[in-house]
Amino acid sequence: MFERVWTVRFSDTDPFGIAHYPRIVDAIHETSDMFMEELGYAFWELAADHDSGFPLVEMNFEFENPVEAGDEVRITLTPDPSTRSVRFDYEAFVDDTPVFAGYEQRVYATMDGGAIEIPPELRAGFREYADDGA
């Protein structure tokens, strides 16, 4: 599992001090960016150096509690890789209170859009962060 903390800024919120949905989505995408960079496969490097990437094909989230200005949101990402795609499962907490959970499904593809197999070394990196380590 990969983990990071997102500090909710005033600019991330509405007049009621509750985080805007698009800013939460941005924080989720930033989390996957940070995760891929930690693995040594930054999204921008995959595109520039390998003519490939992980386009988003599906996402779904459920919000349990509001996220407010000043919150330190702990976001976890657990990858679940298959041969040509990876699912990133997310959970987020403020202190010990769950605030949202969900997933992104991403397909590994060439820049022209054709799905291809995830390189074995990248799939192994995903597995290191998976819950079961398999």
Backbone torsions as a table, in degrees:
resi	resn	phi	psi	omega
1	MET	NA	135.6	174.5
2	PHE	-99.1	144.8	-178.0
3	GLU	-139.7	142.9	174.3
4	ARG	-148.7	165.0	178.7
5	VAL	-115.2	131.1	175.5
6	TRP	-109.2	121.0	174.8
7	THR	-90.5	119.3	-178.7
8	VAL	-77.7	120.5	-179.2
9	ARG	-93.8	161.9	177.3
10	PHE	-56.1	-38.8	-178.7
11	SER	-67.9	-13.0	177.8
12	ASP	-85.8	-4.1	-169.1
13	THR	-116.8	165.9	174.7
14	ASP	-90.0	-178.3	-179.2
15	PRO	-60.5	-17.9	178.4
16	PHE	-88.7	-0.8	179.4
17	GLY	83.0	11.2	-179.8
18	ILE	-100.3	136.9	-176.9
19	ALA	-59.8	135.0	174.2
20	HIS	-66.2	140.2	177.7
21	TYR	-52.7	-46.1	-179.2
22	PRO	-61.9	-30.6	178.3
23	ARG	-71.3	-33.6	175.4
24	ILE	-66.0	-42.4	177.1
25	VAL	-61.3	-41.8	176.2
26	ASP	-59.0	-42.6	179.6
27	ALA	-63.6	-36.7	177.6
28	ILE	-65.6	-47.9	179.2
29	HIS	-62.7	-39.1	177.8
30	GLU	-63.2	-35.5	178.0
31	THR	-63.1	-44.8	178.8
32	SER	-67.0	-35.5	174.6
33	ASP	-58.8	-47.6	-178.9
34	MET	-63.8	-40.2	178.8
35	PHE	-62.4	-49.7	-178.9
36	MET	-63.0	-37.3	177.4
37	GLU	-64.1	-41.9	177.8
38	GLU	-61.5	-35.3	178.1
39	LEU	-71.1	-15.7	-176.7
40	GLY	91.1	16.0	179.8
41	TYR	-131.0	59.2	-179.7
42	ALA	-54.5	140.2	-178.5
43	PHE	-51.7	-44.9	-177.4
44	TRP	-67.0	-30.1	177.9
45	GLU	-75.5	-35.2	175.5
46	LEU	-59.1	-45.2	-178.8
47	ALA	-66.5	-47.2	-174.8
48	ALA	-74.1	-40.5	-171.9
49	ASP	-98.9	-22.8	-173.8
50	HIS	-123.9	1.6	179.4
51	ASP	53.2	38.7	-178.6
52	SER	-147.5	174.3	178.4
53	GLY	-176.4	-173.8	-177.8
54	PHE	-122.9	75.7	177.7
55	PRO	-63.4	144.9	178.2
56	LEU	-76.3	127.8	178.6
57	VAL	-114.6	-16.3	178.8
58	GLU	-162.3	144.6	171.5
59	MET	-149.3	149.8	179.3
60	ASN	-154.2	133.3	179.8
61	PHE	-139.4	148.1	172.8
62	GLU	-120.2	134.7	-177.9
63	PHE	-104.6	125.5	-175.6
64	GLU	-101.6	-34.9	-178.6
65	ASN	-145.4	153.4	-179.1
66	PRO	-68.1	151.2	173.2
67	VAL	-108.9	126.4	-171.6
68	GLU	-119.4	160.4	177.1
69	ALA	-53.1	134.1	179.5
70	GLY	91.6	-12.8	179.4
71	ASP	-66.3	143.0	170.0
72	GLU	-101.3	103.4	-174.5
73	VAL	-96.4	118.4	176.4
74	ARG	-87.5	115.6	-178.4
75	ILE	-110.1	126.6	175.7
76	THR	-108.4	147.7	177.7
77	LEU	-130.2	124.5	175.6
78	THR	-120.6	117.5	-179.7
79	PRO	-81.4	147.4	174.6
80	ASP	-132.1	88.3	-174.5
81	PRO	-83.3	148.9	167.9
82	SER	-121.7	-161.9	-175.9
83	THR	-68.2	-44.4	-175.4
84	ARG	-119.6	3.6	-178.3
85	SER	-148.6	169.1	175.6
86	VAL	-142.1	140.2	173.9
87	ARG	-106.6	129.1	174.9
88	PHE	-102.9	113.8	176.3
89	ASP	-93.7	132.4	-176.7
90	TYR	-118.9	144.8	167.0
91	GLU	-137.0	144.2	-179.2
92	ALA	-134.7	141.5	-175.6
93	PHE	-137.8	146.0	165.3
94	VAL	-113.2	117.0	-166.8
95	ASP	56.3	-121.5	178.0
96	ASP	-105.2	7.7	-177.9
97	THR	-89.1	121.7	176.4
98	PRO	-66.5	136.0	179.0
99	VAL	-115.6	-33.9	172.3
100	PHE	-160.2	160.3	176.3
101	ALA	-151.1	152.4	178.6
102	GLY	171.9	-161.2	-176.9
103	TYR	-150.7	160.8	167.6
104	GLU	-123.1	137.5	172.4
105	GLN	-109.0	126.1	-178.9
106	ARG	-126.8	139.7	178.9
107	VAL	-106.5	137.5	175.3
108	TYR	-82.2	124.4	-172.6
109	ALA	-146.3	156.7	171.4
110	THR	-72.7	164.6	-178.8
111	MET	-64.0	-20.0	176.6
112	ASP	-87.9	1.7	171.3
113	GLY	102.5	-1.0	-180.0
114	GLY	-84.2	127.9	178.8
115	ALA	-67.5	137.9	178.9
116	ILE	-135.4	167.3	179.5
117	GLU	-71.6	141.1	175.0
118	ILE	-68.9	132.0	178.7
119	PRO	-56.3	141.1	-176.7
120	PRO	-54.4	-38.7	-178.6
121	GLU	-68.3	-32.3	176.5
122	LEU	-73.6	-42.3	177.3
123	ARG	-60.7	-38.6	177.3
124	ALA	-63.1	-39.1	176.5
125	GLY	-62.6	-42.2	175.6
126	PHE	-58.8	-44.8	-176.4
127	ARG	-62.5	-32.0	178.2
128	GLU	-60.7	-27.7	-178.9
129	TYR	-99.1	-3.4	179.6
130	ALA	-73.5	152.6	-179.0
131	ASP	-54.5	-45.4	-174.3
132	ASP	-89.0	-10.7	179.4
133	GLY	70.2	9.0	-177.4
134	ALA	-83.9	NA	NA
